[in-house]
Structures are given as structure tokens and as C-alpha cells.
Amino acid sequence: MGYEPSLRLFAGFDMQRHRTFTTGSPSVQIDINIVRNALQDGITFDRKSNDEIAIGIRPDQFVDYVSAAEHLHKYGAQPATFRLLQKATSLQDITEPDVAALAEPRRRIVQTVSRLSRKANFKQQVLQAYDRRCAVTRVQLRLVDAAHILPVGAVDSADVINNGLALSPTYHRAFDNGLIYLTENREMRINPVKMADLQALRLDGGIDMFKAPLGRILLPPDRAQWPKKDFIRRANAFRGIA
């Protein structure tokens, strides 16, 4: 691994190719522009003159990189796969014909990178739009997630800012589970059906404290980034909220 402190970005190398090397060796260098692009894309790829794949990594994508590093470096070195990895990180659509000629392991790694890149880009854009503050509590503290309004598993869900909310983990989980929901007036409310279920199970301890910050949510300064009413309406229908 390498680290660029001024950008706070990592660079990953294929250690199978670097069992021995000297400090400053060009074999463990990466184009700084490739690394810089990771600020936006999350993960970026540089094909070096020796056909090695070096990878720029934004810190929030470090765990995803580590979990897939062996396959990324191994299969990314193949030219057709490399081109598709670049396409995936720039958020271009990867079609079935694009991957049809790839062997299964290469196809799987392209699909994985496409999914991770869209996830990373969505998170970055949503958190920036909300100034990294929870839309319910207004708290930052680096404890904020990017939540989909219309869940990923729903038809026509999209990784766009106005299908996103910045939420602290507790409220994110409550939102995904339907305990709270967003109205078309962009107010966060408790779901009375789920509330009744918790009361019946005597699991409603702390509910008054939990409900206290609910109401009108924090919205991005740019109205174009506000939650889209169509996403809100379909999300509530998806979760069975009247």
C-alpha cells in the first residue's frame, strides 16, 4: 500500500509482483492523476507499462478494496477487463454484451466494481449535499450514512442525490425498517403500525427520546438536491405505509 497524505488517498499495488524492491523504484509508483480521480470515483485503476494494475483508493472504500484486492489485481491486468473496470468506475452502464465474452471470475469482478463505484459515488454526493449532517438530528461527528429513500431492491430505485438522505445509523436503520418514514412535505414521522408492534412486545423503551428530533428534516441548500416526492411516495408504498 501507498498513501498520499496531502490528498488522504491510498494506492494499492499487486504484491505478487513486488516481493523485492528498493525505495523509490518506479515499479511501485502510480500516476498521481489516477490517484486524484479516486476523490470522486472512490476506486480508480492505472495500467502500468509492465501490465500491472495499480489502484487509487478513497479511504471510505478501503475495506471494499482489501476484500477484493487479489481479484482486482489479478483479473484487472487483462485488457478487456481493465477497460470495463475503467468504465465501471466512471459510472457508465455495463451491459450484458459488454461482459458476455469475459470468463466468470472477470465478469464477477467487473460487476462488483460497478456496484461499489455507484455506492461510493452516491454516498459521497449525498453526504456532501447534507454537509455530512444527519437530516433528522443535525449531528455530524462522522457518524452519518447515505440512505436510499426508495430502497435499492425496489423497481426504479436510483443512486441519485434526490433519492438519498443523510442519516445517523440508528435513524437509518429505523428508516429502512419502516419505523419512521418521510412524508411528501419532507417531514420525518413515526409509523404508528410499527410503534404499536413495539408497544405490544414491550420494546418501546426510549421512544420519547427517539421521537424528539422527528419532524421537518434538514434539507440541502440546493433545492435540486431535495428528496424527490415521487421517490418518497413510491418508498412509502414499497414499505406498506399509508
N, C-alpha and C positions, 0 to 999 in steps of 0.2 A: 504494500500500500504506500501511496504517497499522499502528502497533504499540502495544500496551498493556503497558508494562513490568512493572506490578505482577502481571499475570496471565501475562505472557510469551506473549501470543497476538497473532496478526496479524489485520488486517481488509483485505479486498480490495474494490476499487471498479472500476466499469466506466470505464476511462479514455477511452472514446469519448464519454462524457458529461461529461468533466472536462478538456477541452483548456485551459480557462482557469478559474481560481477563486482566491478570496482565502483567506488563512489564517483558520481559524475558521468558514468557511462551513458552514451546516447541510447543504449538498449533499454534503459528504464526512464525514458523521457516520453512526454505526451504533448501534443500541440496545445498550447495554453488556450487557444480559441475553442478547442473541443471541450476542455475543462470548463471554460467560462459559460458555454452553452448549457451546462448542467444546471446553472442557476434557474433557467426557465424550464428545461425539459426533464430534470430530475436525474436521468441517466443518459449519457452520450457515448458514442463509440468512435475510436480512432484506429484506422487500419494502418499499421506501420509498414516500413519497407521490407521487413522480414516476415510479413504476413501475420504478425501477432496483433491481437486485438487489445488495445488499452482502453480503459473505460473511465469517464468522468462521472463522479457521483456526488449528488447533493446529500447533506447529512441525513435528511429525513428518509432517504432511500437506501441508507447504508445496510440495514438489516435485509432488505429485499435483495440487494446486490450480493451480500455474503451468502444468502441461501441459494442463489442461482449462479454464483461465480464460476464454478467448474464448467457448467454447460455453456455459459455466456462466452468464456474464452475459448473453449474447445470448438463449439459449433459456429461461433461468430466469425471464425477465420475463413470460412468458406464464402467466396464472393457473393453468391446469390443470397445467402443468409445475411451477410453483412449489409447488403443493400436494403433488405427488408427490415433489419433492425434499425437502420437509419430512418426508414420510412415510419416505423412504429414510434420512435422517439419524437418525431416531428408531428405526431398525431394524425398522420394520413391514414386513410382507411386501408386495412389489409383484407383483400378479398380472397375467396376460395381459389380462384385461378392463380393468385399470387403465390400461394403456398402449396399448390397441388403437386408440384414437381419435387418438393422437399421431402426428405426422409422424416419419419415420425418424430425423432428427437429434435431435429431442427425446426420442424413445424411448431412443436410444442413450445420451444424457447422463444420463437417469434411471437406467438400468441401471448405468452406470459409477459414479454417486454411491452407489447402493445397495451395489455391490461394495466400493468404497473405504471406506464407512462401517462395514460389517461387519468389514472387515480392520482398520480403525483401532481399533474397539471391542474386538475380540479381542486385538490387540496390547497395548492399554492394560491390560486386565484381567489377562492372563497375566503381564506384567511386574510389575504391582503385586503379584500373588499370590506371586511368587517374589522379591520385594524387589529386582527388577532384577539378580538373580544367575543366572549360568549354573547349571543344575541338575546339571551334571557337574563343572565346575571351581570353582564357587562365586565366580567372578570377576564383578565389576560393570564398572567403568571405562567405562560407556556403550557397551559392545561386545556387547550381548545382543539376540538376536532372539526373537520369539514363533513357535515352530514348531508345526505341526499334528502330532498323533500319527497319526491317520488322515488321510491327505492330502486336500486339497481335491477332487482329481479322483475320489476313491473314493465309492461309493454310501454315503449316510447319514453322510458327514463333516459336522461341525458346528463353527461358530465359538463354542465354549463353553470355559470355562476347563479343565474336566477332559478336553478333547481337545487340550490345549496343554502345551508345555514351554518354559521359558526356556533358550535355548542360545546359546553364543557361535558366531560364524559358521562356524568350522571344524567344530565338532561338529554344528551344524545341517545343514551340507552332508553330513557323513558319515551323519547320521541319515536324511536324505531319500534318500540313495543306497544305504541298506541296509548300509553298512559297520559301523554299530553299530545295536543295537536294544534296545528296552525289554522286560523280562520282566514278567509279571503280578505279580511280587514287587517291581516298581519298581526293578529294577537295570539299569544300562546295561552291555551286553556287546558284545564284538566278534563279528562274523558270520564264522565260520570259512570259509564258502564264498568270501566276498569277500576275506578275508585270503589264502586260497590263490591266488586270481587275482592279487593284487598281488605275492605272492612269485614266482609264475611269470613275471611281467613284470619282476621285479627293481625294483619300485616301492614296496617296503615300508620304505624308509629312514625312521627316526624312529618306527617303530611302537611301540617300548617306551615312549618318552616320551608318545606319543599315548594309549596304553592305561593309563598310570599312574593317572589320576583316575577311570577307569571303576569301576563298582560301584554301591552304593546311592546313588541320586540325592538331591539336596536337594529337599525337599517343602515346600509351603506350610504355614504353621501351622494353617490351617483344613482339616480333613480332607475337607470337602465339595468342596474345590478340587483334591484329589489326582487324578492321572491315573486315569481310569475303566478298569477291567480289560477291559471289553467293547471299548473303543476300542483298547486295546493289542493284544488278541487279533486283532481284525479288521485292524489295521495290519500285524501280522506276517504274516498270511495274504495281505494285499494285496501285500506285498513279497516273498513267497515264502520267508519264514523259518520253519523248522520249530519 
